Amino acid sequence: MNATNFPNIIIRKGTQEDIPSMLKLVKELAEYEKAPDEVENTEEKMLEDGFGPQPIYGLIVAELEKKIVGISVYYFRYSTWKGKRLYLEDIVVTESHRGKKIGRMLFNATMQVSLETNCNGMLWQVLDWNTPAIEFYKKYNAHFDGEWINCSLSKLQIQEQLSFAKPD
């Protein structure tokens, strides 16, 4: 996954040793997205979830002079309509290294993973106010779906709902 036009930047599969840098970038992203207190994940959880006996995510890193300056985190999901799809959870480039096409290199490497793993496409979300990211994805002719509404429940909400649930 080495980028020939950018010999100083190495794009490679992430390793366990990259977890501290990964969490640091995730926290930087949370700051950017105005939600710094929302990060609940830990290095220990990331290590188990990505490198334990049943990994649930993949990691691609961008490395410059032995320092991680960007990540792409993805996993696989299944659509009853489309089949196997790659879901890009996050693509993050540290602020001081933006504008050097590192995001493009990570995105291209992630698209390559989707092909190598026989996915029928990939999908992701972008905040409606994140104009730089939206403009980036437009360069790929990405489809923007304004029809679906995102829904979620936190672990606490699930516990509360199940504790109040009564059999019918």
Secondary structure, DSSP 4 states (H G I P E B T S, - for coil): ---TT-TTEEEEE--GGGHHHHHHHHHHHHHHTT-GGG----HHHHHHHHHSSS---EEEEEEETTEEEEEEEEEEEEETTTEEEEEEEEEEE-GGGTTSSHHHHHHHHHHHHHHHTT-S-EEE---TT-HHHHHHHHTTT-----S-------HHHHHHHHHH----
